[in-house]
Amino acid sequence: MVLWAVSHHAGPRAANRFPTVNVAIEEVSPTRKTLVVTVPAGEVNAEEQTVLREFAQAVRLPGFRLGKAPADMVKRRYAAEITEELQRKVTTKAYEQAVKDSKLNIFSAVSVDGDPVAGGKDAVLKITVDVQPEFALPEYKGLPVNVPPHDVTDADVENAINDIRTQRADYVVVERPAAAGDFVRLNYTGTLDGKPIAEIAPDKPIFGTQHGTWEEAGSANAPGVRAVVDGIIGLKAGDKKDVTHTFPADFEASVLAGKTATYALEVLEVREKRPAALDDAFLKSLQVESVDQLHSRVRDDLKSRKEQESRDASRGQIVQALTAAVDFPLPESAIEAETQNLLRDYLERQMRAGIPEAEFEKHKDELFKSARTAAVSRVKLLMILLKVAEKEAIKVDNEDIHRRIMQESVMTRQRPEQIVKRLQEDRGLLANLQRAILHAKTLDFVVQQAKVTVTAPAA
């Protein structure tokens, strides 16, 4: 259904406008419209003559100097190219004029349909667009957020240094019985009623038979058999022992659920974990000259990390508050594009991690559903932030774009001029970059306006 029509009449011909054009707007959904643009035959003819003159001035035909070939010969020789250029020019100008005359707040162009543009007849184009939704902007200033304190204690520093020493620990073979925290290499075989678990549950090898595997004695976070992890405490190399393990009633392998198995253990080797000594070699490896300098650096790193965690917590709470405060329809094209972006990023991460694309295909329906859910939240936030940016007159300037290009250059190891060239060739890519920068600037603005309360974590 046509909701309204706009007839445009102008004075002298402007380079990028038609003197007379009609724009009718059809509603597809609250966020999708179709602009039916009619360019009169006379305007199409005038545009065709302009294209023909441009070709005539630019091409060289045998027997004629540059730009001197007769127009009818140029038209016959370059008919296909002239038709293509006429289509492009009329479509581009019609779209730009329709956008201006319709006064719609367009988010993105979805499609352009219509008969081929040709001289001697009206050009009728159907341009489908998604528009930014209309909604009442929720309160975005003074939103309450709770963040953890930024203070770094001496204990925090000592724990961090001990973590570094542990990460660089040596694992020394010892002849004594294993104690909690030691790493033990062993063989074990599980049986249930005398039958090997490896045969009962072949898809759960960690609960069946293992040869030369390593376990951290007594570890609370061990993923394997609890009785094995605890049972190796007190055993030394060469010792053997049988232990029993009862599987939970809701164990994932139903053939083992609620049943008690026997595990035969054989310890092959015991290693003691010895944290790196706080000596000159250790300090040199960290590029510090003294223990005091190490403490200072670790304290600064911890403070920076806590401040970043605080900022992340603030942003997360702000995002949640904004998106929960209002509901409105979203542009479908934005959801589709964001869904594809999320899936592409996920697939790239998986492939970098060495996971084959076939694994992605196995779960693609579930992944698509999850990505679309996330995309809806992201697009909703984007719509809110675009409205905030408009109200607060937040803009993207050249310095913002330059800064983002330099960041992208470092992250992707591309030369800045390569990125600039790509942006110049793809205006859509540039528009997406500008929108992403505006999104980030506006979210930062809202976070800066928040009412922050520092809350110590519960003991």
Secondary structure, DSSP 8 states (H G I E B T S, - for coil): -EEEEEEEE-SS--TT--SEEEEEEEEEETTEEEEEEEE-HHHHHHHHHHHHHHHHHH---TTS-TT-S-HHHHHHHTHHHHHHHHHHHHHHHHHHHHHHHHT--EEEEEEEEES---TTS-EEEEEEEEE---------SS-EEEE------HHHHHHHHHHHHHHT-EEEE-SS---TT-EEEEEEEEEETTEEHHHH-TT-GGGSEEEEEEEETT-TT-SS-HHHHHHTTT--TT-EEEEEEE--TT-SSTTTTT-EEEEEEEEEEEEEEE---SSHHHHHHTT-SSHHHHHHHHHHHHHHHHHHHHHHHHHHHHHHHHHHH------HHHHHHHHHHHHHHHHHHHHHTT--HHHHHHTHHHHHHHHHHHHHHHHHHHHHHHHHHHHHT----HHHHHHHHHHHHHHHT--HHHHHHHHHH-HHHHHHHHHHHHHHHHHHHHHHTSEEEE-----
